[in-house]
Structures are given as structure tokens and as C-alpha cells.
């Protein structure tokens, strides 16, 4: 019987539907054909970009959808119970590789395959250690590896200080159930004193908490900065609407948030992050490497992105030094076009 290879890609930060059956192992396919499943935790642009980059990375390594690759997507809609069910469904098949993109889906996929020999590849996981994927020495704790999107807190706070010299209190909304947000907050708190800034946090347990939590936070801060928190990013329009009315700027964590109305960020390019992950997955699928022996990789080449329309609407002047160093500049808001 021809062996099937299925790569589960857990996208925390978007996809379509479908579950694939199959059987296989962690070495390369005997006939060079692969089946890939993509599990996504939430619907937002960061994760869409991650998925796009992931497939690009595979293609660049000779694994291309429609040729030697079949792809099926699943989206849990930011619901952990659904996420776990999808992961369990995928894990019940003898898939060759599970790539989990974003922390919640990565944890679901990892937990679902602990008793199997299925390798797991993750991406958009802020802290592999807090997520439980590596030990204190950053060694993989199982047949799992991937890429991290650790927040560039120091660089982001410098950007905020450059644009708002009098800033004192920077707010962060976060989901108490997402361990990736805990590591992001820690990074901000460690860097804050360097800039004379106090980090003010506001936790939420679900999307329903966003309106009230945002109102509460806006009363205490000079601006808000986003993490890569999936629940928060999925509710960005609500947050921006309230912040704009209060004339409080919201700094994003990646380019899609700037397109959609955040003022600026030193952020990660999630297409590039996904691409990096795809190349790692290709090595595993081809049998050139094993997940358990492949160290996780970080992506720390942050880029400044600004939105001049948002700055103008809020009455904030972007310094020439920031404008000249920006890799991308937007002069409109996508949702208003």
C-alpha cells in the first residue's frame, strides 16, 4: 500500500477546512508525494501570512501544492476545545509530521501526539520553553521543533519613546490562557525601566471581555502596545475603535496590524517566519533531519512599519529618524478603503 504523508500545520494566528487520512512515518516519502494538514487557531492576517510563507518555504524546497503536495486546512476559530478536537482527529491518523503554527495549536498538536512517533513542527510560538516544548537547556522534550516569534520588546519601547517622548504608561491587553502572552509581558517588563516606562496590563479570559477591558485600560495609559496574542489580535477592530475615540495610539506587533489601523511597530514579518518554518519542515519530510534533533529557531530581524494616516488622525508627528528607518509606510487604513 502506498504510504501517505500528512503534515499538520497548526496555525494559531487562520485557514480553511478538511481532515486528511493517511499513514506513514517520520522519514522521507518513498514516492516523493506528500499530504499536509494545516491546523490554524485563529482568523487574522498574521497567521494567514504565516501559512502563506510556510507553503512558500516548502515550494522552494521542491514540495509544491498541486504537484507533489496535497494540503488540507482546519481552523479552530480561537476555541481551545475545537482546537484539541482537531488535533486529536489529525493525531489519530498515522501522519508524518504535525507543524503547529502559534502556541495554542502547537500545544494541542504536541499533546495529541505524545504517545506517537509523529514529529511536530511549530511556528509563531513566542516561548517554546513556556509552551513546554523545550527544557531549561532549550533541548526539545520530544519529537518537536519549529520557529519562535519572540516579541522585540526593547526595540518596540524605543520606537514608542521616539514617537511619544513624554510617554509614561504603556498598556498591554492579553489573554490569560495564552502562555505566549505571558512571555511577551515579561519581555516588556524587563525592558521598561530602561525607557522610564511602566507597563500596565489588563487580562481577559475570552473575546467577550475585550470591550470592558479596553475601556478600563485606556483610562490608565498613554498608549497600548500589542503582543502576538491571538484573542486580542482577532478583536483588533474593537480595540482600535475605542482607542481612536479616546485619541490613544495603539502600537502593533506586525505589519498586518499597521495596515489595519495601528500606528507603528517594530515587528516580525510573518511571511518570512512561515517560510523559515517551511524549509525546516521540508527537511523532515524528505528524511534529511528529525524534529527531535533539530533545534528551534528564532526570527529576530524586526522591521519598523508605520502608518502616517493613523499618526495624523491622532495628532502625532512621526520623527524624521523613524520615517527614514521604516521598511514599510502606509498612508491609509485597510478597513476604510
C-alpha positions in Angstrom: 0.0 0.0 0.0 1.4 3.4 -0.9 2.4 5.4 2.2 0.7 8.7 2.7 2.4 11.7 4.4 0.4 14.3 6.2 1.9 17.4 7.6 -0.4 19.1 10.2 0.3 22.7 10.3 -1.3 24.2 13.4 -1.9 27.9 12.5 -2.7 29.7 15.8 -2.6 33.0 14.1 -6.4 31.2 10.2 -7.4 28.7 7.5 -10.0 26.6 5.8 -11.5 23.2 6.4 -10.8 19.5 6.0 -9.3 16.5 7.6 -7.0 14.1 5.8 -6.5 10.4 6.5 -3.3 8.6 5.9 -0.4 6.6 7.2 3.3 7.0 7.3 6.4 7.7 9.3 8.9 10.4 10.0 11.4 9.6 7.2 11.1 10.7 3.6 8.2 9.6 1.4 9.1 6.6 -0.8 7.4 8.1 -3.8 8.0 11.8 -3.1 4.4 12.7 -2.7 3.1 14.4 0.5 -0.2 15.2 2.1 -0.3 18.2 4.5 -2.9 19.2 7.1 -2.9 22.8 8.4 -4.5 23.5 11.7 -5.0 27.2 12.5 -6.0 28.6 15.8 -7.5 31.9 14.8 -8.6 34.1 12.0 -6.2 37.1 11.5 -3.7 38.3 9.0 -0.6 37.4 10.9 -1.4 33.7 10.7 -2.6 34.0 7.1 0.9 35.3 6.3 2.5 32.5 8.3 0.6 29.9 6.3 1.5 31.7 3.0 5.2 31.8 4.0 5.1 28.2 5.1 3.9 26.9 1.8 6.4 29.1 0.0 9.2 27.6 2.1 8.1 24.1 1.2 7.8 25.1 -2.5 11.3 26.5 -2.5 12.5 23.1 -1.3 10.7 21.2 -4.1 7.4 20.4 -2.2 4.6 22.2 -4.1 0.9 22.1 -3.7 -0.8 20.6 -6.8 2.4 18.7 -7.8 3.7 16.5 -5.1 1.8 18.1 -2.2 -1.8 17.9 -1.1 -2.9 20.4 1.5 -5.9 20.4 3.9 -6.7 23.2 6.3 -8.5 23.3 9.6 -9.3 26.4 11.7 -10.4 26.2 15.3 -11.7 29.7 15.4 -9.8 30.6 18.6 -11.6 27.9 20.5 -9.4 25.6 22.5 -11.9 22.8 22.8 -12.3 22.8 19.0 -8.5 23.1 18.6 -7.9 20.0 20.7 -10.6 18.0 18.9 -9.0 18.8 15.5 -5.5 17.9 16.8 -6.8 14.6 18.2 -8.5 13.9 14.9 -5.3 14.5 13.0 -3.2 12.6 15.5 -5.5 9.5 15.2 -4.1 9.1 11.7 -0.5 7.9 11.1 0.6 11.3 9.8 4.2 12.0 9.0 4.5 15.4 10.6 2.5 17.9 12.5 3.5 21.5 12.1 1.7 23.7 14.7 1.6 27.4 13.9 1.0 29.6 17.0 1.2 28.4 20.6 -2.4 27.1 21.3 -2.5 24.9 18.2 1.1 23.8 18.8 0.2 22.7 22.3 -2.8 20.9 21.0 -0.9 19.1 18.3 2.0 18.2 20.7 -0.3 16.8 23.4 -2.3 14.8 20.9 0.9 13.1 19.6 2.9 12.4 22.7 2.3 8.7 22.5 3.0 8.5 18.8 6.1 8.8 16.7 4.6 11.8 14.8 7.0 14.7 14.5 5.6 18.2 15.3 6.8 21.4 13.7 5.5 24.7 15.1 5.7 28.3 14.1 4.6 31.6 15.7 5.3 30.2 19.1 6.6 33.1 21.3 8.2 31.0 24.0 8.9 27.3 23.3 10.1 26.9 26.9 6.9 28.3 28.5 4.8 26.3 26.0 6.5 23.1 27.2 8.4 22.2 24.1 12.0 22.6 25.4 13.8 22.0 28.7 15.9 24.5 30.6 18.7 23.9 28.2 16.5 24.6 25.2 16.6 21.0 24.2 13.5 19.6 22.6 11.4 17.5 25.0 10.0 15.3 22.3 9.8 14.8 18.6 9.1 18.5 18.2 10.8 21.7 16.8 9.9 24.9 15.0 10.3 28.7 15.0 9.7 31.3 17.6 8.2 34.8 17.2 9.6 36.3 20.4 8.4 39.9 20.9 11.1 42.5 20.3 10.1 44.5 23.4 13.2 46.6 23.8 13.1 47.8 20.2 9.3 48.4 20.4 9.6 50.5 23.5 12.4 52.6 21.9 10.1 53.2 19.0 7.3 54.3 21.3 9.6 56.6 23.2 10.9 58.1 19.9 7.4 58.8 18.8 5.9 59.8 22.2 8.8 61.3 24.2 6.5 62.0 27.2 5.1 58.5 27.4 4.9 57.0 30.9 2.4 54.2 31.0 2.1 51.6 28.2 -0.8 49.3 28.3 -1.0 45.6 27.2 -4.2 43.6 26.7 -3.6 39.9 27.0 -5.4 36.6 27.2 -4.7 34.8 30.5 -5.0 31.4 28.8 -2.2 32.1 26.2 1.3 31.3 27.6 2.8 33.2 24.6 1.4 36.4 26.1 3.0 35.7 29.5 6.4 35.6 27.9 5.7 38.8 25.9 4.7 40.7 29.0 7.8 39.5 30.8 10.0 40.8 28.0 8.3 44.2 28.1 8.6 44.5 31.9 12.3 43.6 31.7 12.9 46.4 29.2 10.5 49.1 30.5 12.7 50.7 33.2 15.4 51.5 30.6 12.9 53.9 29.0 11.3 55.2 32.2 8.1 53.4 31.2 5.6 51.5 33.4 3.8 48.5 31.8 0.1 48.4 32.7 -1.5 45.0 31.9 -5.2 44.0 31.6 -6.1 40.4 31.3 -9.0 38.8 29.6 -10.4 35.3 29.6 -12.4 35.5 26.3 -13.3 37.8 23.4 -16.4 38.9 25.3 -14.1 40.6 27.8 -12.5 42.8 25.2 -14.8 45.9 25.2 -14.9 46.4 29.0 -11.2 45.5 29.4 -10.2 48.0 26.7 -12.3 50.8 28.3 -10.6 50.1 31.6 -7.1 50.0 30.2 -7.5 53.2 28.1 -8.1 55.2 31.3 -4.7 54.2 32.7 -2.3 54.5 29.8 -0.7 56.9 27.2 -0.7 54.2 24.6 -1.3 50.5 24.0 1.2 48.0 22.5 0.0 44.6 21.2 1.6 41.3 21.8 1.1 38.3 19.4 -1.9 37.4 21.5 -4.4 35.6 19.2 -7.5 36.6 21.1 -6.5 40.2 21.2 -5.4 40.4 17.6 -8.6 38.8 16.4 -10.6 41.6 18.2 -8.3 44.4 17.0 -11.2 46.4 15.3 -13.0 46.8 18.6 -9.8 47.9 20.4 -8.9 50.4 17.7 -12.4 51.9 17.6 -12.3 52.6 21.3 -8.7 53.8 21.3 -9.2 56.1 18.4 -12.2 57.7 20.1 -10.0 58.3 23.2 -7.1 59.5 21.0 -4.9 56.8 22.4 -2.4 55.3 19.9 -2.2 51.5 19.6 1.2 50.1 18.5 1.0 46.8 16.7 3.3 43.7 16.7 3.5 43.1 13.0 2.7 44.6 9.6 -0.9 43.5 9.2 -1.9 45.3 12.4 -0.4 48.5 11.0 -2.3 48.1 7.7 -5.5 47.8 9.8 -5.1 50.9 11.9 -2.2 50.5 14.5 0.2 53.4 14.3 3.5 51.7 14.1 5.6 48.7 15.2 9.0 47.0 15.3 7.5 43.7 14.1 8.2 40.4 12.6 7.5 39.6 9.0 5.3 36.5 9.4 5.6 35.5 5.8 9.4 35.2 6.3 8.8 33.4 9.6 6.5 30.9 7.9 9.0 30.5 5.1 11.7 29.6 7.5 9.4 27.1 9.1 8.5 25.6 5.8 12.2 24.9 5.0 12.6 23.2 8.3 9.5 21.0 7.6 10.8 20.1 4.2 14.0 18.6 5.7 11.9 16.4 8.0 9.5 15.3 5.2 12.5 14.4 3.0 14.1 12.4 5.8 17.1 14.7 5.9 16.5 15.6 9.6 14.4 14.6 12.6 12.3 17.1 14.6 13.6 15.9 18.0 17.2 16.6 16.9 16.6 19.9 15.2 16.9 23.0 17.4 14.1 25.5 17.3 15.0 28.7 15.5 14.2 32.4 16.3 13.4 35.2 14.0 14.7 38.5 15.5 15.1 40.7 12.4 12.4 43.2 13.4 11.4 45.9 10.9 9.9 49.3 11.6 6.5 49.8 10.0 4.4 53.0 10.3 1.0 54.3 9.3 1.1 58.0 8.6 -2.6 58.4 8.3 -3.2 57.0 11.8 -0.5 59.3 13.2 -2.1 62.3 11.5 -5.6 61.4 12.8 -4.2 61.1 16.3 -2.2 64.4 16.0 1.2 62.6 16.4 4.2 63.7 14.4 6.4 60.9 13.4 10.1 61.9 13.7 12.2 62.0 10.5 14.5 59.5 12.1 11.7 57.0 12.4 10.3 57.6 8.9 13.7 57.2 7.3 14.3 53.9 9.1 10.9 52.4 8.3 10.9 49.4 6.0 7.2 50.0 5.1 5.0 53.0 5.3 1.2 53.1 4.9 -0.9 56.2 4.3 -4.3 54.6 4.7 -6.2 52.1 6.8 -7.3 48.9 5.1 -10.7 48.7 6.8 -11.5 52.2 5.5 -10.6 51.6 1.9 
